[in-house]
Amino acid sequence: MDNVVQFALLTLTSVLFIVNPISVIPTYLVITQKETDQQRARTAKRACISAAAILVAFAIAGRQIFSIFGITIDAFRVAGGLILWVVAMDMLHGERRTQEGQQEIAEGATKEDVALAPLAMPMLAGPGAISTVMVLASQADAMAEKIVVYLAVLVTMAIAWIVLRVGDKVVARMGETGIRVMTRIMGLLLAAIAMQFVISGASGAWHAAAR
């Protein structure tokens, strides 16, 4: 039971920190500035549902994808950890260039429907989030742990929906500086999680090669 609780804590923090819905707020407000409050609520809801579906789908299909391409789980843990490290370094600078660039933001500002792209993907369910859930799902041996991964995605997207819905209030209270500070703190914690992924993958590969 202790192992499941520890895995649940690692999973939820990993997914929540990589998605980092608070840092999505400024871009979300920009690309939905022409929408009414009701339209924004609908956009946020559709985006979070779509992002949850994308992440759960990759979590379920992770092992099959590894098998098709002949990728070992340990190799993907190292690769996933390195991707997280790059994202974490970006977050430590208070930025999200690895999640969405200026091109996506500019395109989103001119689109009529931004729920699926760029809001759901890549802003909420970007490469970092996808690789994270695939790594976590590959580490889940028991059914309880697999369920934990799916629940972590759902809880994270529920939190993301709430955060986006009160985005204008968060910006008014925290300001862009406060959001950047929060992003840097999450980046620091994410960097530690990324290194743990790399260490676990490298250790597993070493033991496999030594047999």
C-alpha positions, -999 to 999 in steps of 0.1 A, spaced: 0 0 0 29 24 8 44 18 -26 11 26 -43 7 58 -23 43 68 -31 38 61 -68 5 81 -67 23 111 -52 51 109 -78 26 104 -106 3 133 -97 31 158 -91 49 148 -123 18 152 -145 6 184 -127 41 201 -128 47 192 -165 12 204 -175 16 235 -152 -18 250 -159 -10 283 -141 16 291 -167 -9 284 -195 -32 313 -183 -15 343 -200 -15 325 -234 -51 312 -229 -63 347 -221 -46 360 -253 -60 334 -277 -95 336 -263 -97 374 -259 -124 377 -286 -146 351 -268 -174 358 -243 -172 343 -208 -195 315 -218 -174 307 -249 -142 308 -228 -158 283 -204 -167 260 -232 -133 263 -248 -115 255 -215 -138 225 -209 -133 211 -244 -95 216 -242 -91 199 -209 -113 169 -220 -93 166 -252 -60 169 -234 -71 142 -209 -81 119 -237 -48 124 -255 -27 117 -224 -48 86 -214 -46 72 -249 -8 75 -249 -6 60 -214 -26 30 -225 -8 26 -258 27 32 -244 39 -4 -241 25 -13 -276 43 17 -291 76 5 -274 70 -30 -287 63 -19 -323 95 2 -325 116 -21 -305 122 4 -278 130 -8 -242 112 8 -213 145 18 -198 156 36 -229 124 55 -230 127 64 -193 161 80 -201 147 98 -232 116 109 -212 138 122 -184 159 142 -208 128 157 -224 115 167 -189 149 181 -181 148 204 -212 112 215 -202 123 220 -166 152 242 -177 128 263 -198 105 266 -168 134 277 -146 137 307 -169 100 314 -164 92 304 -200 73 277 -220 91 277 -253 92 239 -253 54 238 -248 43 264 -272 62 289 -293 53 323 -307 41 307 -339 15 286 -321 4 316 -300 0 339 -331 -19 312 -350 -42 306 -320 -50 343 -317 -64 342 -353 -83 309 -350 -120 307 -343 -117 274 -323 -86 270 -302 -98 243 -279 -80 214 -296 -51 232 -311 -31 249 -297 -48 248 -262 -53 210 -257 -22 202 -277 6 212 -273 -2 237 -245 -18 212 -220 -8 179 -236 26 186 -251 56 163 -258 67 166 -222 34 155 -208 29 127 -233 64 113 -226 58 116 -188 25 96 -188 41 70 -211 70 66 -187 48 64 -156 24 40 -173 54 17 -183 65 17 -146 30 7 -134 31 -31 -129 0 -36 -108 -35 -26 -120 -38 -2 -90 -8 17 -103 -22 19 -138 -54 33 -125 -34 58 -105 -18 71 -138 -52 76 -154 -66 93 -123 -36 116 -121 -43 127 -157 -80 133 -149 -73 152 -116 -46 173 -134 -70 183 -161 -98 190 -136 -74 213 -119 -64 228 -152 -100 235 -160 -106 253 -127 -74 273 -131 -83 284 -167 -118 294 -156 -104 317 -130 -74 327 -151 -82 365 -152 -85 365 -114 -53 346 -110 -34 371 -133 -50 401 -114 -39 386 -80 -5 371 -88 5 391 -118 28 379 -146 57 380 -122 40 358 -97 31 333 -124 68 332 -135 79 326 -99 55 297 -96 67 283 -129 103 285 -118 94 266 -86 76 239 -105 106 238 -129 130 231 -101 108 202 -88 103 189 -123 141 189 -128 145 165 -98 118 142 -112 135 143 -146 168 132 -131 150 104 -112 136 91 -145 171 92 -161 187 74 -131 159 47 -130 162 41 -167 200 40 -167 200 17 -137 175 -7 -153 195 -8 -185 227 -15 -166 212 -44 -147 196 -58 -179 230 -56 -197 248 -73 -168 226 -104 -168 
